[in-house]
């Protein structure tokens, strides 16, 4: 079977999911365009600004579709085979991921465009809100951990992969240079927009083609940046610290605008290459570990020669794919910015439900980049390189093989573009959370708390084994999806208190909760086993990531128990007072 047929089938499935199940879910919330949304009622031209649905879809999609739905499916396919990955992406994104995003968006709109944590505090109590804030902060540390090392590995030059082209091209250096120029370009765009205020069409006409110019320049200057992974880890986290303190108009907004074009171009290249390229599937449909469920999967550990993390198909298939099927961090975007721009409640369906389905197809494209490789070609390759080279193959369908070096640089830079968006937003959000938890304000306090947010990942990355992100990724995916489950639990209690049916949020919440808690328990057990055996360090003396994972997994479990306990208490309290009017914002008539 070729990739083309599979892609067509997935497109049909996702469209059918939007038209059928998306319409059903929207009816359950009784969306009412007569209700004034927070964007209309509190329009201040700054934080609350009503936006047209197509523009808001573009902005929301570029905010949620970062590197998660790319790296996760690639790692999972190598470990488990492409069939279970495709099934989880296709079914999970429709019945769980899109329901979560849509529900979080509607709930935020109905609560005055408040955050997920604030909604939890309103419906479940202060203790639940605090537990969720700490949970989110710990989970953000793992976002920074995983993506920093993945990106740093992409910047390390490996010219041997181009030996067949008879070139000394340093792809890692080219990607690093292109990424640096891209960030500098975003800064220039921010200054131009702030002080010169040219029309948006002119800004787009100049700076979007200049983004491709960064790729060309990176390809030409591929030997300028030739550093080891430790240097890049420090440089990337220093960037995160700086970016989290800069005004949003200077870097985040222009970079997000340019990154959106890169994202859509990468999506178009993926769709066009898959449909027109005629590529065959070379990865096995099922990984070897499916026949031996108790066998560990070394590909997820990053610890050659050391006892690997136990990676059963259930639950680790689900949490490894992570954002490609369900992402709790989308709830943060829904409650943080998107809900403040919804002009009509009916727009929640295309923005919340539709954009998540589109992200599911981004995951399918990422899966395709590894499916067309033989197992020996994919083994040991970081996901960023697999994705970048895959996009290059898709692009050469249209540009020809002579442009492969440019295409490969573009593919890898596209990945790093998505990662930079994730990294500095995560650092900024981590700073916000700590400032809220400790009730501090001011730039000096913000800088100190942002420093705490990046210094912890820096210490772990420098003290643990090379490629430890393969072990950290499992806990990143677990915390991300457990956050989605907790959000769905909060929405379920709100629905229950409002007198509505809850099965369409309760069942996904229970399923994801079961999967993620099992994954956390396994990681705690693995770390405890290694600690009992005295395996605190790897062969080179580095700190074992399984020990780190175990400690954080235990903390996440305890916070989740507190949150769920408060949710059960709130539901029972409502059941005892069933005759009284339901507390919490109404769902509509």
C-alpha positions in Angstrom: 0.0 0.0 0.0 1.2 3.5 -0.8 1.2 6.7 1.2 -1.3 8.3 -1.2 -4.1 5.9 -0.5 -3.6 6.2 3.3 -3.5 10.0 3.2 -6.8 10.1 1.2 -8.4 7.7 3.7 -7.3 9.9 6.7 -8.5 13.1 5.0 -12.0 11.4 4.5 -12.0 10.2 8.1 -11.1 13.6 9.6 -13.6 15.5 7.4 -16.4 13.0 8.3 -15.4 13.4 12.0 -15.8 17.2 11.8 -19.1 17.0 9.9 -20.7 14.3 12.0 -19.2 14.1 15.5 -18.2 17.8 15.6 -21.8 18.8 14.9 -23.1 16.4 17.6 -20.7 17.8 20.2 -21.6 21.3 19.3 -25.3 20.6 19.8 -24.6 19.3 23.3 -23.3 22.7 24.4 -26.2 24.5 22.8 -24.1 27.2 21.2 -26.0 30.5 20.9 -24.9 33.3 18.7 -27.3 35.6 20.5 -25.1 35.4 23.6 -22.5 38.2 23.8 -19.0 36.6 24.0 -16.3 38.1 26.2 -14.6 39.4 23.0 -17.7 41.5 22.3 -18.8 42.4 25.8 -15.3 43.4 27.0 -13.8 44.6 23.7 -10.8 46.8 24.7 -8.7 46.6 21.6 -5.9 44.9 23.5 -6.7 41.7 25.3 -10.3 41.2 24.2 -10.6 41.7 20.4 -13.2 39.9 18.3 -11.7 38.2 15.2 -13.0 36.8 12.0 -13.2 32.9 12.2 -10.8 32.3 9.4 -8.2 34.7 10.8 -8.7 33.2 14.3 -8.4 29.7 13.0 -5.1 30.5 11.4 -3.8 32.1 14.6 -5.0 29.3 16.8 -3.7 26.6 14.6 -0.2 28.1 14.4 -0.3 28.4 18.2 -1.2 24.7 18.9 0.5 22.9 16.0 4.1 23.0 17.2 6.7 20.2 17.3 4.7 17.8 19.5 2.6 16.2 16.7 5.8 15.8 14.6 8.2 14.2 17.0 5.7 11.9 18.9 4.4 10.0 15.9 7.9 9.5 14.5 9.2 8.0 17.8 6.1 5.9 18.2 6.2 4.5 14.6 9.8 3.3 15.0 8.8 1.6 18.3 5.3 0.2 17.6 4.7 0.2 13.9 2.6 2.5 11.8 -0.8 0.8 12.0 -1.4 1.3 15.8 -0.1 4.8 15.4 -2.4 5.7 12.6 -5.4 4.2 14.5 -4.7 6.2 17.7 -4.2 9.4 15.7 -7.3 9.0 13.6 -9.7 7.9 16.4 -8.0 9.7 19.3 -8.0 13.1 17.6 -11.8 12.9 16.7 -13.2 11.4 19.9 -10.8 12.8 22.5 -8.4 15.6 21.2 -11.0 17.6 19.3 -13.6 17.2 22.0 -11.1 18.4 24.6 -10.1 21.5 22.6 -13.7 22.4 21.8 -14.9 21.8 25.3 -12.0 23.9 26.8 -12.7 26.7 24.4 -16.5 26.8 25.0 -16.0 26.5 28.8 -13.6 29.4 28.8 -15.9 31.6 26.7 -18.8 30.8 29.1 -16.6 31.6 32.1 -15.6 35.1 30.8 -12.5 33.9 28.8 -10.7 32.7 32.0 -7.9 30.2 32.1 -8.2 26.4 32.7 -6.8 26.9 36.3 -9.2 29.7 37.1 -12.2 27.7 35.8 -11.0 24.8 38.1 -10.9 27.2 41.0 -14.4 28.5 40.3 -16.0 25.1 39.9 -13.9 22.8 42.1 -12.3 25.2 44.7 -9.1 26.9 45.5 -7.2 23.7 46.3 -7.9 22.2 42.9 -6.8 25.4 41.2 -3.5 25.5 43.0 -2.9 21.8 42.3 -3.5 22.4 38.6 -1.2 25.4 38.5 1.7 23.4 40.0 0.9 20.4 37.6 1.0 22.7 34.6 4.3 24.2 35.7 6.0 20.8 36.2 4.6 19.7 32.8 6.0 22.8 31.2 9.5 21.9 32.5 9.2 18.7 30.5 8.2 20.5 27.4 11.4 22.6 27.7 13.5 19.5 28.5 12.3 17.5 25.6 12.3 20.1 22.9 15.5 21.8 23.9 17.6 18.6 23.4 15.7 17.6 20.2 16.5 21.0 18.7 20.1 21.1 19.9 20.7 17.7 18.3 19.3 19.1 15.0 21.9 21.9 15.1 24.9 19.5 15.5 26.5 18.9 12.1 26.6 15.5 10.6 28.0 15.7 7.1 28.2 12.0 6.7 24.5 11.7 5.9 25.2 13.6 2.6 28.2 11.4 1.7 26.2 9.9 -1.2 25.9 13.5 -2.6 29.7 13.9 -2.6 29.5 17.1 -0.5 30.9 18.3 2.8 27.6 20.1 3.5 27.0 20.6 7.2 23.3 20.3 7.6 23.3 21.0 11.3 25.2 24.2 10.9 22.9 25.2 8.0 19.8 24.7 10.1 21.4 26.6 13.0 22.3 29.5 10.8 18.9 29.6 9.1 17.1 29.5 12.5 19.3 32.3 13.9 18.6 34.4 10.8 14.9 33.7 11.0 14.8 34.9 14.7 16.7 38.0 13.7 14.3 38.6 10.9 11.4 38.4 13.3 13.0 41.0 15.6 13.5 43.3 12.6 9.8 42.8 11.6 8.7 43.6 15.1 10.7 46.9 15.2 9.4 47.8 11.7 5.8 47.2 12.6 6.1 49.0 16.0 7.7 52.2 14.8 7.1 52.5 11.0 3.6 50.9 11.0 3.5 49.8 7.3 0.4 48.1 5.9 0.2 44.4 6.6 0.2 43.4 3.0 3.6 45.2 2.5 5.0 43.5 5.6 3.9 40.2 4.3 5.3 40.8 0.9 8.7 41.6 2.3 9.2 39.4 5.3 7.6 36.1 4.2 9.9 35.7 1.1 12.8 36.8 3.4 12.1 33.8 5.5 12.9 31.6 2.6 16.0 33.7 2.0 17.1 32.7 5.5 17.0 29.1 4.4 19.1 29.9 1.3 21.6 31.9 3.5 21.8 29.0 6.0 22.6 26.6 3.2 25.4 28.9 1.9 26.8 29.5 5.4 26.6 26.0 6.7 30.1 25.9 8.3 29.8 29.1 10.4 28.1 27.3 13.4 29.9 24.1 14.2 29.4 23.4 17.9 28.6 20.5 20.2 25.3 19.7 21.6 26.1 21.1 25.1 26.8 24.6 23.6 23.5 24.5 21.7 21.6 23.5 24.8 22.9 26.5 26.7 22.3 28.8 23.8 18.7 27.7 23.2 17.8 28.0 26.9 19.5 31.4 27.0 17.3 32.4 24.1 14.2 31.1 26.0 15.1 33.2 29.0 15.6 36.4 26.9 12.5 35.8 24.7 10.3 35.3 27.7 11.2 38.8 29.0 10.9 40.7 25.7 7.8 42.6 24.8 5.4 40.3 22.8 5.4 42.9 19.9 9.2 42.6 19.5 9.6 38.8 19.0 6.7 36.6 19.8 4.0 38.2 17.6 6.1 38.7 14.5 7.8 35.3 14.9 4.3 33.7 15.3 3.1 35.4 12.1 6.1 34.3 10.0 6.0 30.8 11.7 2.4 30.5 10.6 3.4 30.8 6.9 6.2 28.2 7.5 3.7 25.9 9.1 1.2 26.2 6.3 3.9 25.8 3.6 5.2 22.7 5.4 1.6 21.4 5.5 1.1 22.1 1.8 4.4 20.4 0.9 3.5 17.4 3.0 0.0 17.0 1.4 1.3 17.6 -2.1 4.3 15.3 -1.7 2.3 12.5 -0.3 -0.5 12.7 -2.9 1.9 13.2 -5.9 5.1 11.5 -4.9 3.9 7.9 -5.1 6.0 6.9 -2.1 5.8 3.3 -0.8 5.5 2.3 2.9 8.7 0.7 4.1 8.2 0.6 7.8 6.7 -2.5 9.4 2.9 -2.3 10.1 3.5 -3.6 13.6 6.6 -3.2 15.7 8.3 -6.3 17.0 7.3 -5.4 20.6 3.6 -6.0 19.9 4.3 -9.7 20.1 6.1 -9.3 23.4 4.2 -6.8 25.5 6.5 -7.3 28.5 9.7 -6.4 26.5 11.1 -2.9 26.9 11.6 -0.8 23.9 15.2 0.7 23.8 14.3 3.3 21.2 12.5 5.3 23.9 15.3 5.3 26.5 18.4 7.0 25.0 20.5 4.8 27.3 22.6 2.3 25.2 23.9 -0.5 27.3 21.8 0.5 30.4 18.5 -1.0 31.6 15.9 0.7 29.5 12.6 2.2 30.5 9.9 -0.4 30.3 7.7 0.8 27.3 4.7 -1.4 26.9 2.4 -0.8 23.9 -0.3 0.1 26.4 0.2 2.8 27.7 3.3 4.1 26.0 2.0 4.1 22.4 -0.7 6.6 23.5 1.5 9.0 25.5 4.4 8.9 23.0 2.2 10.2 20.1 1.1 12.8 22.6 -0.1 16.0 20.8 -0.9 14.2 17.6 -4.1 12.7 19.2 -4.7 14.7 22.4 -2.9 17.6 24.0 -3.7 19.2 27.3 -1.6 22.3 26.5 -4.2 23.2 23.9 -6.5 24.0 26.8 -4.0 26.6 27.9 -4.1 28.3 24.5 -7.9 28.1 24.4 -8.3 29.7 27.8 -5.4 32.1 27.4 -5.8 33.9 24.1 -8.3 32.2 21.7 -11.4 32.6 23.9 -10.8 36.3 24.1 -11.2 36.6 20.3 -14.3 34.5 19.7 -16.9 36.8 18.3 -19.7 34.2 18.1 -20.2 31.0 20.0 -20.7 29.0 16.8 -17.1 29.9 15.8 -15.9 27.6 18.6 -16.6 24.5 16.4 -14.3 25.4 13.5 -11.7 27.0 15.7 -11.6 24.4 18.6 -12.8 21.2 16.9 -11.6 21.9 13.4 -8.0 23.0 14.2 -7.4 20.0 16.3 -8.4 17.7 13.4 -6.0 19.7 11.2 -3.3 19.1 13.8 -4.1 15.4 13.5 -3.3 15.5 9.8 0.0 17.3 10.7 0.7 14.1 12.8 -0.2 12.0 9.8 2.4 13.8 7.6 5.0 13.4 10.3 4.2 9.7 10.4 4.5 9.5 6.6 8.1 10.9 6.8 9.2 7.8 8.7 6.9 5.3 7.1 8.7 5.7 3.8 12.1 4.8 5.4 13.4 1.3 5.9 13.8 0.4 9.6 17.6 0.5 9.2 17.4 4.1 7.8 15.2 5.3 10.7 17.0 3.6 13.5 19.0 6.0 15.7 17.9 9.1 13.8 16.3 12.0 15.8 12.8 12.9 14.8 13.8 16.4 13.7 16.1 14.9 11.1 13.6 12.3 9.9 10.9 15.0 9.5 13.2 17.5 7.8 14.5 14.9 5.3 11.0 13.7 4.7 9.8 17.2 3.9 12.8 17.5 1.6 11.8 14.4 -0.3 8.2 15.7 -0.6 9.5 19.1 -1.9 11.9 17.5 -4.4 8.9 16.0 -6.1 8.2 19.5 -7.3 11.7 21.2 -7.3 13.8 18.2 -8.4 16.6 16.4 -6.7 19.2 19.2 -7.5 17.5 21.3 -4.8 17.8 18.6 -2.1 20.2 20.5 0.1 18.0 23.6 0.1 14.9 21.4 0.7 16.6 19.5 3.6 17.6 22.8 5.3 14.0 24.1 4.9 12.6 20.9 6.3 14.8 21.0 9.4 14.3 24.7 9.9 10.6 24.3 9.7 10.8 21.8 12.6 13.0 24.2 14.7 10.6 27.1 13.9 7.8 25.1 15.5 10.0 24.3 18.5 11.1 27.8 19.1 7.5 28.9 19.2 6.8 26.1 21.8 9.9 26.8 23.9 9.6 30.5 24.5 5.8 30.4 25.0 6.4 27.6 27.6 9.1 29.7 29.3 6.9 32.8 29.4 3.9 30.7 30.6 6.1 29.1 33.3 7.1 32.6 34.5 3.4 33.7 34.6 2.5 30.6 36.6 5.3 31.2 39.2 4.4 34.8 39.5 0.7 33.9 40.1 1.7 31.2 42.7 4.1 33.5 44.6 2.1 36.6 44.1 5.0 38.6 42.7 5.3 41.2 40.0 7.9 43.4 38.4 10.6 42.7 35.8 13.3 41.7 38.2 11.0 39.1 39.9 9.9 37.9 36.4 13.5 37.5 35.3 14.4 35.5 38.4 11.3 33.2 38.0 12.0 32.8 34.3 15.6 31.9 35.2 14.3 29.2 37.6 12.0 27.8 34.8 15.0 27.4 32.4 17.7 26.5 34.9 16.1 23.3 36.0 15.9 21.8 32.5 19.4 23.1 31.9 20.8 21.2 34.9 19.0 18.0 33.9 20.1 18.2 30.3 23.8 18.8 31.2 23.8 16.1 33.9 22.0 13.3 32.1 23.0 11.0 29.3 23.1 12.1 25.6 19.7 11.8 23.9 18.0 11.6 27.2 15.0 13.4 25.5 14.0 9.9 24.4 13.3 9.0 28.0 12.0 12.5 28.9 9.6 12.4 26.0 7.5 9.7 27.6 6.9 11.8 30.7 6.3 14.9 28.5 3.6 13.0 26.6 2.2 11.6 29.8 1.9 14.9 31.6 0.5 16.6 28.5 -2.3 14.0 28.1 -3.0 13.8 31.9 -3.5 17.6 31.8 -6.1 17.0 29.0 -7.8 14.4 31.3 -7.8 16.8 34.2 -9.3 19.6 32.0 -12.0 17.2 30.8 -12.7 16.2 34.4 -13.2 19.9 35.3 -15.5 20.4 32.2 -17.4 17.3 33.2 -18.2 18.6 36.7 -19.3 21.9 35.2 -21.6 20.1 32.8 -23.0 17.9 35.6 -23.6 21.0 37.8 -25.4 22.6 34.8 -27.7 19.6 34.4 -26.3 18.3 31.1 -25.2 14.9 29.8 -21.6 14.3 30.5 -20.6 11.0 28.8 -18.9 12.6 25.8 -16.4 14.3 28.2 -16.4 11.7 31.0 -15.6 8.7 28.9 -12.5 10.4 27.2 -11.4 11.7 30.6 -11.6 8.3 32.1 -9.8 6.6 29.2 -6.9 9.2 29.1 -6.7 9.2 32.9 -6.3 5.4 33.0 -3.6 5.4 30.3 -1.6 8.3 31.8 -1.8 7.1 35.4 -0.6 3.7 34.3 2.3 5.3 32.4 3.2 7.4 35.5 3.1 4.3 37.8 5.3 2.4 35.5 7.8 5.2 35.4 7.8 5.5 39.2 8.3 1.8 39.5 11.1 1.8 36.9 12.9 4.6 38.7 12.4 2.9 42.1 13.8 -0.3 40.8 16.9 1.4 39.4 17.4 3.3 42.6 17.1 0.1 44.7 19.8 -1.5 42.4 22.0 1.6 42.8 21.7 2.6 39.2 21.6 6.3 39.7 24.1 7.0 36.9 24.7 5.7 33.4 27.9 4.2 31.9 29.5 7.6 31.6 28.6 8.8 35.1 25.7 10.9 34.0 22.5 11.1 36.0 19.9 8.5 34.9 16.8 10.1 33.4 14.7 7.3 34.8 15.5 8.5 38.3 14.5 12.1 37.3 11.3 10.8 35.6 10.3 8.8 38.7 10.5 11.8 41.0 8.5 14.1 38.7 6.0 11.3 37.9 5.3 10.8 41.6 4.7 14.6 42.1 2.4 14.7 39.0 0.5 11.7 40.4 0.0 13.4 43.8 -1.2 16.6 42.2 -3.6 14.7 39.9 -5.0 12.9 43.0 -5.6 16.2 44.7 -7.4 17.6 41.7 -9.6 14.6 41.1 -10.4 14.4 44.8 -11.6 18.0 44.7 -13.6 17.3 41.6 -15.4 14.3 43.2 -16.1 16.4 46.3 -17.6 19.2 44.1 -19.8 16.6 42.2 -21.0 15.0 45.5 -21.8 18.4 46.9 -23.9 19.2 43.9 -25.6 15.8 44.1 -26.6 16.5 47.7 -28.0 19.8 46.8 -29.6 18.7 43.6 -32.8 20.5 44.3 -30.9 23.9 44.4 -30.1 25.9 41.3 -26.9 24.7 39.6 -23.8 26.6 40.5 -21.5 27.7 37.7 -22.1 29.4 34.4 -25.1 28.2 32.4 -24.7 26.2 29.2 -27.4 28.1 27.4 -31.1 27.4 26.9 
